[in-house]
Amino acid sequence: MQYNTKKDFVNAIVAYTNDPKAENALMFGAVNRFKPMPKLNYKINNLKKIASYIYDNQIEAPKWFQNHFQQNQRNGQGMGNG
């Protein structure tokens, strides 16, 4: 995991969402392919709630994800390195 604490994770998500720059991204493959996400005008408190939820919960992956992920790992494209 990139962040050691929930607080660090939440702060990073909030900061990136408020100022999404390519150099601050963790998924460089996605940024190279799609460009940085647009700035979202959410309230800070709502962003903190969303980031906390992501950190605290195992988000269900689609059925196809594991095969897709493994294939991309073999091709050197996993972990956002596209």
C-alpha positions as CSV (number, residue, x, y, z in Angstrom):
1,M,0.0,0.0,0.0
2,Q,1.3,3.4,-0.9
3,Y,0.2,5.1,2.4
4,N,1.0,4.0,5.9
5,T,-2.0,5.4,7.6
6,K,-5.6,6.2,6.9
7,K,-5.0,9.9,7.5
8,D,-2.2,9.9,4.9
9,F,-4.4,8.1,2.4
10,V,-7.4,10.4,3.0
11,N,-5.2,13.5,2.7
12,A,-3.7,12.3,-0.5
13,I,-7.0,11.5,-2.1
14,V,-8.4,14.9,-1.1
15,A,-5.3,16.8,-2.3
16,Y,-5.3,15.0,-5.7
17,T,-9.0,15.5,-6.2
18,N,-8.7,19.2,-5.5
19,D,-5.6,19.6,-7.8
20,P,-5.3,16.6,-10.2
21,K,-1.9,16.9,-11.8
22,A,-0.2,14.2,-13.7
23,E,3.0,14.4,-11.6
24,N,0.9,13.7,-8.4
25,A,-0.8,10.6,-9.8
26,L,-0.1,7.0,-8.7
27,M,-1.6,5.4,-11.8
28,F,0.8,6.7,-14.5
29,G,-0.5,4.3,-17.1
30,A,-4.1,5.6,-16.7
31,V,-2.9,9.2,-16.8
32,N,-0.7,8.6,-19.9
33,R,-3.7,7.0,-21.6
34,F,-6.5,9.2,-20.5
35,K,-4.8,12.3,-19.1
36,P,-5.4,13.5,-15.4
37,M,-9.0,13.5,-14.2
38,P,-10.8,16.8,-14.2
39,K,-11.0,18.8,-11.0
40,L,-14.1,17.8,-9.0
41,N,-15.8,20.5,-7.1
42,Y,-16.8,18.5,-4.0
43,K,-16.7,19.8,-0.5
44,I,-13.7,18.7,1.5
45,N,-15.8,17.0,4.1
46,N,-17.5,14.9,1.4
47,L,-14.1,14.0,-0.2
48,K,-12.9,12.9,3.2
49,K,-15.9,10.6,3.7
50,I,-15.5,9.1,0.3
51,A,-11.7,8.5,0.8
52,S,-12.4,7.0,4.3
53,Y,-14.9,4.6,2.8
54,I,-12.5,3.5,0.1
55,Y,-9.8,3.0,2.8
56,D,-12.0,1.1,5.2
57,N,-13.8,-1.2,2.8
58,Q,-12.9,-3.9,0.3
59,I,-14.5,-2.6,-2.8
60,E,-16.0,-5.4,-4.9
61,A,-14.1,-6.0,-8.2
62,P,-15.9,-7.0,-11.4
63,K,-15.7,-10.7,-12.3
64,W,-13.3,-10.0,-15.1
65,F,-10.9,-7.9,-13.1
66,Q,-8.6,-10.7,-11.7
67,N,-7.8,-12.2,-15.2
68,H,-7.4,-8.7,-16.6
69,F,-5.0,-7.7,-13.8
70,Q,-2.9,-10.9,-14.1
71,Q,-2.6,-10.5,-17.9
72,N,-1.4,-6.9,-17.5
73,Q,1.0,-7.9,-14.8
74,R,2.6,-10.4,-17.2
75,N,2.8,-7.7,-19.9
76,G,4.5,-5.2,-17.5
77,Q,1.4,-3.0,-17.5
78,G,0.1,-3.7,-14.0
79,M,-0.2,-1.2,-11.1
80,G,-1.0,1.7,-13.4
81,N,2.2,1.5,-15.4
82,G,0.4,1.0,-18.7
